[in-house]
Amino acid sequence: MRVFVIWEPVLPTDWTAPSTAALRRIDDARATQFWDKRRLVSSSMGGHNRRSVVWDFIAVYTQGAVWSDHPPQAIYEGGPVVRVTQPTREALAQALLGMGHLR
């Protein structure tokens, strides 16, 4: 399992990349964190302006999923992250077992 955490400027206080303290919130060797100043990932997921920016969002993809211009079909997506921990755990369990599609 690989985890990609994408930090992006959304709130008025998000002027710069996340601090070391913020980065420490994700304390797992499987996680790689990125600062997306231009919100390119959000744009690829359908965010076109400040009102439609994609943030506080989680998506689970099958093993081997590849992004091109747009993300592949997720087996689970939801948010805000703090409210979807249980469905995310279930989707991860399914993904790790190689099971079918979950929405």
Secondary structure as a PSIPRED ss2 file (coil, helix, strand):
# PSIPRED VFORMAT (PSIPRED V4.0)

   1 M C   1.000  0.000  0.000
   2 R C   1.000  0.000  0.000
   3 V E   0.000  0.000  1.000
   4 F E   0.000  0.000  1.000
   5 V E   0.000  0.000  1.000
   6 I E   0.000  0.000  1.000
   7 W E   0.000  0.000  1.000
   8 E C   1.000  0.000  0.000
   9 P C   1.000  0.000  0.000
  10 V C   1.000  0.000  0.000
  11 L C   1.000  0.000  0.000
  12 P C   1.000  0.000  0.000
  13 T C   1.000  0.000  0.000
  14 D C   1.000  0.000  0.000
  15 W C   1.000  0.000  0.000
  16 T C   1.000  0.000  0.000
  17 A C   1.000  0.000  0.000
  18 P C   1.000  0.000  0.000
  19 S C   1.000  0.000  0.000
  20 T H   0.000  1.000  0.000
  21 A H   0.000  1.000  0.000
  22 A H   0.000  1.000  0.000
  23 L H   0.000  1.000  0.000
  24 R C   1.000  0.000  0.000
  25 R C   1.000  0.000  0.000
  26 I C   1.000  0.000  0.000
  27 D C   1.000  0.000  0.000
  28 D C   1.000  0.000  0.000
  29 A C   1.000  0.000  0.000
  30 R C   1.000  0.000  0.000
  31 A E   0.000  0.000  1.000
  32 T E   0.000  0.000  1.000
  33 Q E   0.000  0.000  1.000
  34 F E   0.000  0.000  1.000
  35 W E   0.000  0.000  1.000
  36 D C   1.000  0.000  0.000
  37 K C   1.000  0.000  0.000
  38 R C   1.000  0.000  0.000
  39 R C   1.000  0.000  0.000
  40 L H   0.000  1.000  0.000
  41 V H   0.000  1.000  0.000
  42 S H   0.000  1.000  0.000
  43 S H   0.000  1.000  0.000
  44 S H   0.000  1.000  0.000
  45 M C   1.000  0.000  0.000
  46 G C   1.000  0.000  0.000
  47 G C   1.000  0.000  0.000
  48 H C   1.000  0.000  0.000
  49 N C   1.000  0.000  0.000
  50 R C   1.000  0.000  0.000
  51 R C   1.000  0.000  0.000
  52 S C   1.000  0.000  0.000
  53 V C   1.000  0.000  0.000
  54 V C   1.000  0.000  0.000
  55 W C   1.000  0.000  0.000
  56 D C   1.000  0.000  0.000
  57 F C   1.000  0.000  0.000
  58 I E   0.000  0.000  1.000
  59 A E   0.000  0.000  1.000
  60 V E   0.000  0.000  1.000
  61 Y C   1.000  0.000  0.000
  62 T C   1.000  0.000  0.000
  63 Q C   1.000  0.000  0.000
  64 G C   1.000  0.000  0.000
  65 A C   1.000  0.000  0.000
  66 V C   1.000  0.000  0.000
  67 W C   1.000  0.000  0.000
  68 S C   1.000  0.000  0.000
  69 D C   1.000  0.000  0.000
  70 H C   1.000  0.000  0.000
  71 P C   1.000  0.000  0.000
  72 P C   1.000  0.000  0.000
  73 Q C   1.000  0.000  0.000
  74 A C   1.000  0.000  0.000
  75 I C   1.000  0.000  0.000
  76 Y E   0.000  0.000  1.000
  77 E E   0.000  0.000  1.000
  78 G E   0.000  0.000  1.000
  79 G C   1.000  0.000  0.000
  80 P C   1.000  0.000  0.000
  81 V H   0.000  1.000  0.000
  82 V H   0.000  1.000  0.000
  83 R H   0.000  1.000  0.000
  84 V C   1.000  0.000  0.000
  85 T H   0.000  1.000  0.000
  86 Q H   0.000  1.000  0.000
  87 P H   0.000  1.000  0.000
  88 T H   0.000  1.000  0.000
  89 R H   0.000  1.000  0.000
  90 E H   0.000  1.000  0.000
  91 A H   0.000  1.000  0.000
  92 L H   0.000  1.000  0.000
  93 A H   0.000  1.000  0.000
  94 Q H   0.000  1.000  0.000
  95 A H   0.000  1.000  0.000
  96 L H   0.000  1.000  0.000
  97 L H   0.000  1.000  0.000
  98 G C   1.000  0.000  0.000
  99 M C   1.000  0.000  0.000
 100 G C   1.000  0.000  0.000
 101 H C   1.000  0.000  0.000
 102 L C   1.000  0.000  0.000
 103 R C   1.000  0.000  0.000
